[in-house]
């Protein structure tokens, strides 16, 4: 909800609420802003990037 509150920044999805993995589908031209938000959330929550799981399904 935090990410999606930034209008046009990104849509967030997950395969399962029990997995704890999310994907950001970043809006066109919003890469720098998304990176800033991701860095701040990492500082505040411990969120970190991971390699895409092999069983992750593309939209």
BALUMDREN-978367 format. One record per residue (C-alpha): residue in three letters; x, y, z. Coordinates in Angstrom, 2 decimals, decimal comma. Example, Ala and Ser with C-alpha at 12.3 -4.5 7.8 and 13.67 -1.06 7.14 Angstrom:
// BALUMDREN-978367
ALA | 12,30 | -4,50 | 7,80 .
SER | 13,67 | -1,06 | 7,14 .
This chain:
// BALUMDREN-978367
UNK | 0,00 | 0,00 | 0,00 .
UNK | 2,88 | 2,38 | 0,66 .
UNK | 4,33 | 1,98 | -2,83 .
UNK | 0,95 | 2,18 | -4,55 .
UNK | 0,16 | 5,39 | -2,65 .
UNK | 2,73 | 7,15 | -4,85 .
UNK | 0,53 | 7,83 | -7,87 .
UNK | 1,96 | 6,12 | -10,96 .
UNK | 5,09 | 4,84 | -9,23 .
UNK | 4,44 | 1,11 | -9,30 .
UNK | 1,97 | -1,70 | -8,89 .
UNK | 2,99 | -4,31 | -6,34 .
UNK | 2,14 | -7,99 | -6,66 .
UNK | 3,00 | -11,27 | -4,97 .
UNK | 2,44 | -14,91 | -5,83 .
UNK | 1,35 | -15,76 | -2,31 .
UNK | 0,96 | -13,82 | 0,90 .
UNK | 2,76 | -16,61 | 2,76 .
UNK | 5,98 | -16,29 | 0,71 .
UNK | 6,99 | -12,74 | 1,60 .
UNK | 8,19 | -11,99 | -1,95 .
UNK | 6,85 | -9,06 | -3,93 .
UNK | 7,44 | -7,60 | -7,36 .
UNK | 7,19 | -3,96 | -8,30 .
UNK | 5,89 | -3,25 | -11,78 .
UNK | 7,35 | 0,23 | -12,18 .
UNK | 5,53 | 2,92 | -14,10 .
UNK | 7,09 | 4,32 | -17,25 .
UNK | 9,74 | 6,90 | -16,45 .
UNK | 9,53 | 6,24 | -12,70 .
UNK | 12,72 | 4,20 | -12,29 .
UNK | 14,66 | 6,81 | -10,28 .
UNK | 11,73 | 7,55 | -7,99 .
UNK | 11,10 | 3,83 | -7,45 .
UNK | 14,75 | 3,32 | -6,53 .
UNK | 14,56 | 6,14 | -3,97 .
UNK | 11,44 | 4,67 | -2,37 .
UNK | 12,99 | 1,18 | -2,35 .
UNK | 16,14 | 2,46 | -0,65 .
UNK | 14,14 | 4,29 | 2,02 .
UNK | 11,92 | 1,26 | 2,66 .
UNK | 15,04 | -0,89 | 2,95 .
UNK | 16,35 | 1,45 | 5,66 .
UNK | 13,05 | 1,50 | 7,54 .
UNK | 11,91 | -2,12 | 7,17 .
UNK | 14,85 | -4,29 | 6,17 .
UNK | 13,30 | -4,96 | 2,77 .
UNK | 15,97 | -6,09 | 0,30 .
UNK | 16,18 | -7,12 | -3,35 .
UNK | 16,43 | -10,82 | -4,16 .
UNK | 16,99 | -12,80 | -7,33 .
UNK | 13,74 | -13,61 | -9,12 .
UNK | 12,55 | -17,05 | -7,95 .
UNK | 12,51 | -19,70 | -10,67 .
UNK | 8,80 | -20,34 | -10,14 .
UNK | 7,79 | -16,66 | -10,47 .
UNK | 5,21 | -16,21 | -13,21 .
UNK | 5,27 | -13,27 | -15,62 .
UNK | 2,08 | -11,33 | -16,13 .
